[in-house]
Amino acid sequence: MEVIQKYLSSLWQYLIDNNVWMSIGKGTFRIIAIIILMRIAIGLVKKVVDRIFHRKQKGPFHITKRREETLNKLIQNVATYIIYFTAFVMILDTLTIQIGPLLAGAGIAGLAIGFGAQNLVKDIISGFFIVFEDQFGVGDYVSFAGIEGTVEEIGLRTTKVKSWTGEQQIIPNGNITQVTNYSIHNGLAIVDINIPYENDIAVAEKIIEDVLSGLADKYEQIVSTPVIHGVQNLETSHVVLRVIAETLPVYQWSGARVIRKEVKERLYKEGINIPAPRLVLYTQNEQPTAYEIDRRK
């Protein structure tokens, strides 16, 4: 009991010590000030980086818009991590936690942690090469790792992609192996048009060519006049004509929809209907033809 009483007495003396509460108040105030300064520093860094890239657009060393947005986001992310780390170290120092032994222990523990952080290192290295090699940038429409959509952000560890239905996908950079970038070069809109056997193919091609000749002027996503590449296939009830058009990047699907709409409307006006599947029925009382009788013999 005496030990407990001495302990409680010393604790009480510690709690009523004005110097202790002054030290706690100063430490709390310093930590709050560090957090506020950290938030201000992050905001200033973002404004400075934005202003630097804005001025670079007007200077002699102009870079593309997609490259600018990619580097802008990446530099802001790296600067944010550095500010967070600096603030964390300052808070530890305020709490009178010795940083030196922690850093020394981190070197020893780093060997053990490194085996479990291989994926993290892989993600960071892959992210560096994605930016350095300019494989894709912010705003590009890409497909990789089973994901397809518009790149919103490229970070040191992950890449954020927004799918066309609105979902945001976050992919570790280490999982990005084979990339398909639709935003670099012009696309090709490939459209197959079905013409019934009853109609003259040459007449149908002439009608389609007349429709295609004005599409480049009518729709800005179509770069040049679409071209008929001839008969693509012979189906059961129709002939397949293939049309190919060069479009702006990522507009090949929009261009294909435009071509289908315009061609369908014109063919319908000219009396050429889209062929429907056909089914031929034979009744039980129907007499066999001479060809069928010969086959039975």
C-alpha positions as CSV (number, residue, x, y, z in Angstrom):
1,M,0.0,0.0,0.0
2,E,2.8,2.4,0.8
3,V,4.3,1.8,-2.7
4,I,1.0,2.7,-4.3
5,Q,0.5,5.7,-2.1
6,K,4.0,7.0,-3.0
7,Y,3.3,6.4,-6.7
8,L,-0.1,8.2,-6.5
9,S,1.6,11.0,-4.6
10,S,4.3,11.5,-7.1
11,L,1.8,11.4,-9.9
12,W,-0.3,14.0,-8.2
13,Q,2.8,16.2,-7.8
14,Y,3.5,15.8,-11.5
15,L,0.0,16.7,-12.5
16,I,-0.1,19.9,-10.5
17,D,3.3,21.0,-11.6
18,N,2.8,24.2,-13.7
19,N,6.0,23.6,-15.7
20,V,4.6,20.3,-16.9
21,W,1.4,21.9,-18.2
22,M,3.3,24.7,-19.7
23,S,5.5,22.2,-21.6
24,I,2.4,20.3,-22.7
25,G,0.7,23.5,-23.9
26,K,3.8,24.6,-25.8
27,G,4.1,21.1,-27.4
28,T,0.4,21.1,-28.4
29,F,0.7,24.6,-29.8
30,R,3.8,23.6,-31.8
31,I,2.2,20.5,-33.2
32,I,-0.9,22.5,-34.3
33,A,1.4,25.1,-35.9
34,I,3.3,22.4,-37.7
35,I,0.1,20.9,-39.1
36,I,-1.2,24.3,-40.2
37,L,2.1,25.2,-41.9
38,M,2.1,21.8,-43.6
39,R,-1.3,22.5,-45.1
40,I,-0.2,26.0,-46.2
41,A,3.0,24.6,-47.7
42,I,1.1,22.0,-49.7
43,G,-1.2,24.7,-51.1
44,L,1.7,27.0,-52.0
45,V,3.6,24.2,-53.7
46,K,0.5,23.3,-55.9
47,K,0.1,27.0,-56.9
48,V,3.8,27.4,-57.6
49,V,3.9,24.2,-59.8
50,D,0.7,25.3,-61.7
51,R,2.3,28.7,-62.3
52,I,5.6,27.2,-63.5
53,F,3.8,25.1,-66.1
54,H,1.5,27.9,-67.1
55,R,4.6,30.1,-67.8
56,K,6.4,27.3,-69.6
57,Q,3.5,27.2,-72.2
58,K,4.4,30.7,-73.2
59,G,8.2,30.1,-73.2
60,P,10.4,28.6,-75.8
61,F,10.4,25.1,-74.2
62,H,6.8,24.2,-74.9
63,I,5.5,20.8,-73.9
64,T,2.3,19.0,-74.9
65,K,-0.8,19.5,-72.7
66,R,-1.0,15.8,-71.8
67,R,2.7,15.8,-70.8
68,E,2.2,19.0,-68.7
69,E,-0.7,17.6,-66.8
70,T,1.2,14.3,-66.1
71,L,4.3,16.1,-64.7
72,N,2.2,18.6,-62.8
73,K,0.3,15.9,-60.9
74,L,3.5,13.9,-60.3
75,I,5.5,16.8,-59.0
76,Q,2.7,17.8,-56.7
77,N,2.4,14.3,-55.3
78,V,6.2,14.0,-54.7
79,A,6.3,17.4,-53.0
80,T,3.3,16.4,-50.8
81,Y,5.0,13.3,-49.6
82,I,8.2,15.3,-48.7
83,I,6.2,17.8,-46.8
84,Y,4.3,15.1,-44.9
85,F,7.6,13.4,-44.0
86,T,9.2,16.6,-42.8
87,A,6.1,17.5,-40.7
88,F,6.2,14.0,-39.2
89,V,9.8,14.3,-38.2
90,M,9.2,17.7,-36.6
91,I,6.3,16.4,-34.6
92,L,8.4,13.5,-33.3
93,D,11.0,16.1,-32.3
94,T,8.4,18.1,-30.4
95,L,7.3,14.9,-28.6
96,T,11.0,14.6,-27.5
97,I,11.3,11.3,-29.4
98,Q,14.9,10.8,-30.5
99,I,15.1,10.6,-34.3
100,G,18.6,9.3,-34.5
101,P,18.0,5.9,-33.0
102,L,14.8,5.6,-35.1
103,L,16.8,6.2,-38.3
104,A,19.5,3.8,-37.2
105,G,16.9,1.2,-36.5
106,A,15.2,1.9,-39.8
107,G,18.3,0.7,-41.6
108,I,18.2,-2.6,-39.8
109,A,14.5,-3.0,-40.0
110,G,14.6,-2.0,-43.6
111,L,16.2,-5.2,-44.6
112,A,13.4,-7.2,-43.1
113,I,10.7,-4.9,-44.3
114,G,12.2,-4.8,-47.8
115,F,11.2,-8.5,-48.4
116,G,7.6,-7.6,-47.7
117,A,7.7,-4.3,-49.7
118,Q,8.8,-5.7,-53.0
119,N,5.5,-4.9,-54.6
120,L,5.8,-1.3,-53.3
121,V,9.3,-0.9,-54.8
122,K,8.0,-2.5,-58.1
123,D,5.1,0.0,-58.2
124,I,7.4,3.0,-57.7
125,I,10.0,1.9,-60.3
126,S,7.2,1.1,-62.8
127,G,5.6,4.5,-62.2
128,F,9.0,6.2,-62.8
129,F,9.4,4.5,-66.2
130,I,5.8,5.2,-67.2
131,V,6.4,8.9,-66.8
132,F,10.0,8.9,-68.1
133,E,9.1,7.0,-71.3
134,D,5.9,8.9,-71.7
135,Q,3.9,5.7,-72.2
136,F,0.7,7.6,-71.5
137,G,-0.4,10.8,-69.8
138,V,-3.2,12.4,-68.0
139,G,-6.2,12.7,-70.3
140,D,-5.2,9.8,-72.5
141,Y,-7.7,7.0,-73.3
142,V,-5.9,3.7,-72.5
143,S,-6.4,0.0,-71.9
144,F,-4.3,-2.1,-69.6
145,A,-4.6,-4.7,-66.8
146,G,-8.2,-5.4,-67.9
147,I,-9.1,-1.7,-67.4
148,E,-10.2,0.8,-70.1
149,G,-10.8,4.5,-69.6
150,T,-9.3,8.0,-69.3
151,V,-6.2,8.6,-67.2
152,E,-7.0,11.0,-64.4
153,E,-3.7,10.9,-62.4
154,I,-0.3,9.1,-62.5
155,G,1.3,8.8,-59.0
156,L,4.5,7.2,-57.8
157,R,2.6,4.1,-56.7
158,T,-0.7,4.0,-58.5
159,T,-2.5,5.3,-61.6
160,K,-6.1,6.4,-61.5
161,V,-8.3,5.7,-64.5
162,K,-11.9,6.8,-65.0
163,S,-14.0,4.4,-67.0
164,W,-16.6,5.7,-69.6
165,T,-19.4,4.7,-67.2
166,G,-17.9,6.9,-64.4
167,E,-16.2,4.5,-62.1
168,Q,-12.7,5.4,-60.9
169,Q,-10.2,2.5,-61.1
170,I,-7.0,2.6,-59.1
171,I,-4.3,0.3,-60.5
172,P,-0.8,-0.3,-58.9
173,N,1.8,0.7,-61.4
174,G,3.5,-2.6,-61.1
175,N,0.4,-4.3,-62.6
176,I,0.7,-2.1,-65.8
177,T,2.5,-4.3,-68.2
178,Q,1.1,-4.0,-71.7
179,V,-0.6,-0.7,-72.5
180,T,-2.9,0.3,-75.4
181,N,-3.0,4.0,-75.9
182,Y,-5.8,5.3,-78.1
183,S,-4.9,8.9,-77.8
184,I,-1.6,9.1,-79.7
185,H,-2.6,8.4,-83.4
186,N,-5.7,8.8,-85.4
187,G,-8.2,6.0,-85.2
188,L,-10.0,3.9,-87.9
189,A,-13.7,3.5,-87.9
190,I,-14.6,0.1,-89.5
191,V,-18.2,-0.4,-90.5
192,D,-19.7,-3.5,-92.2
193,I,-22.8,-2.8,-94.3
194,N,-25.2,-5.7,-95.2
195,I,-26.7,-5.6,-98.7
196,P,-29.4,-8.2,-99.8
197,Y,-28.5,-10.4,-102.7
198,E,-31.6,-9.1,-104.5
199,N,-30.0,-5.7,-104.9
200,D,-27.3,-4.7,-107.4
201,I,-24.0,-4.4,-105.5
202,A,-22.6,-1.8,-107.9
203,V,-25.7,0.4,-107.4
204,A,-25.4,0.0,-103.6
205,E,-21.7,1.0,-103.7
206,K,-22.5,4.1,-105.7
207,I,-25.1,5.2,-103.3
208,I,-22.8,4.6,-100.3
209,E,-20.0,6.4,-102.0
210,D,-22.3,9.4,-102.5
211,V,-23.2,9.4,-98.8
212,L,-19.5,9.0,-97.7
213,S,-18.3,11.9,-99.8
214,G,-19.8,14.6,-97.6
215,L,-19.2,13.1,-94.1
216,A,-15.7,14.7,-93.6
217,D,-17.2,18.2,-94.0
218,K,-20.3,17.4,-92.0
219,Y,-18.6,15.7,-88.9
220,E,-15.4,17.1,-87.5
221,Q,-14.4,13.7,-85.9
222,I,-14.0,12.2,-89.4
223,V,-10.6,13.3,-90.8
224,S,-10.9,12.3,-94.4
225,T,-13.5,10.8,-96.8
226,P,-14.4,7.2,-95.9
227,V,-13.5,4.6,-98.4
228,I,-15.4,1.4,-99.5
229,H,-12.9,-1.5,-99.4
230,G,-15.3,-3.9,-101.3
231,V,-17.0,-7.1,-100.5
232,Q,-15.8,-8.3,-97.1
233,N,-17.9,-11.5,-96.8
234,L,-20.7,-13.5,-98.4
235,E,-23.3,-14.4,-95.8
236,T,-26.5,-16.6,-96.1
237,S,-28.8,-13.8,-97.1
238,H,-26.6,-10.8,-97.9
239,V,-23.3,-9.4,-99.0
240,V,-21.1,-7.6,-96.5
241,L,-19.5,-4.3,-97.7
242,R,-16.7,-2.9,-95.6
243,V,-16.2,0.9,-95.1
244,I,-13.1,2.3,-93.4
245,A,-12.7,5.9,-92.2
246,E,-9.9,7.8,-90.5
247,T,-11.0,9.7,-87.4
248,L,-9.5,11.8,-84.7
249,P,-7.9,9.9,-81.8
250,V,-10.5,8.1,-79.6
251,Y,-13.3,9.1,-82.1
252,Q,-13.3,5.8,-84.1
253,W,-16.4,4.5,-82.3
254,S,-18.2,7.8,-82.7
255,G,-17.3,7.9,-86.4
256,A,-18.5,4.3,-86.9
257,R,-21.9,5.3,-85.4
258,V,-22.2,8.3,-87.7
259,I,-21.5,6.2,-90.8
260,R,-24.0,3.6,-89.9
261,K,-26.7,6.2,-89.3
262,E,-26.1,8.1,-92.5
263,V,-25.8,5.0,-94.7
264,K,-28.8,3.4,-93.3
265,E,-31.0,6.4,-93.9
266,R,-29.9,6.8,-97.5
267,L,-30.2,3.1,-98.4
268,Y,-33.7,3.1,-96.9
269,K,-34.7,6.1,-99.1
270,E,-33.3,4.3,-102.2
271,G,-35.3,1.2,-101.5
272,I,-32.5,-1.0,-100.2
273,N,-33.5,-2.5,-96.9
274,I,-31.3,-4.1,-94.3
275,P,-31.6,-7.9,-94.8
276,A,-33.3,-9.9,-92.1
277,P,-32.6,-13.6,-91.3
278,R,-34.6,-16.0,-93.5
279,L,-36.2,-19.4,-92.7
280,V,-37.3,-21.7,-95.5
281,L,-40.1,-24.2,-94.5
282,Y,-41.1,-27.4,-96.4
283,T,-44.5,-29.0,-95.9
284,Q,-44.9,-32.8,-95.5
285,N,-47.2,-33.0,-98.7
286,E,-44.8,-31.1,-100.8
287,Q,-43.6,-33.2,-103.8
288,P,-39.8,-33.8,-104.0
289,T,-38.0,-32.2,-106.9
290,A,-36.2,-34.0,-109.6
291,Y,-32.8,-33.2,-108.0
292,E,-33.9,-34.7,-104.7
293,I,-35.2,-37.9,-106.5
294,D,-31.8,-38.3,-108.2
295,R,-30.0,-38.0,-104.8
296,R,-32.1,-40.7,-103.3
297,K,-31.2,-43.1,-106.1
